[in-house]
Amino acid sequence: AAEDQFEFEYSRWARITERLAGAGKYDRIIVRIRALVPGKQIEPKDLVFTILAKGGPREIRPDSEGYLTLPNDPALAKENPKVRTNVPKSVEVRFGVIIRCRVTAGLAIPYAELSQCVDQMNDAIGEQAGMMSFMAPSAKGVRIRCGTDCVASLPGGAPPSIKADKDGNIDILNGVYRRTPNLSVTLSAPPTAVIPIV
């Protein structure tokens, strides 16, 4: 029955979209919202969200990776309708904010793009923290996901190359690409994600 389905108030989404409203001004960071289900009782991509608005129900489905495109609708935020899912109340649905660097596709990533991503991430953190920005964390580098066999060649770096760890990640700290912004890191395999490290 519908009343046995997991529901939440639309304000839960509205708070997220409000906080992320300024992210569009950044060209080197990508901010996305992802549905998460602890315990994996259901794959996030199989979730269905129905906004029970007065003007009629609106259905939202995550993409194949669980990412959501939420409506940035002030009228819905004011109405604050219920959002019903297709899972029972015993299944908790959470939402996470995922941040990625937008970089040139391919095996060579310019140091300047990594530096810009970190700078924009820190600017976004400062804006969210407001007056308390001096206490907020800052991005100290980037994590490149490119597989467990991946190796990154770092011109000007010490060491000059880094092999991925057991999880397929390569961490590059700020100092490397700050010193030589006109160079590029070269990977032995294409990256699946480039993530600011906070």
Secondary structure by P-SEA (a helix, b strand, c coil): cccccccccaaaaaaaaaaaccccccccbbbbbbbbbcccccccccbbbbccccccbbbbbbcccccccccccaaaaaabbbbbccccccbbbbbbbbbbbbccccccccaaaaaaaaaaaaaaaaaaaccccccbbbbcbbbbbccccbbbbbcccccccccccccbbbbbcaaaaaacccbbbbbccccccccccc
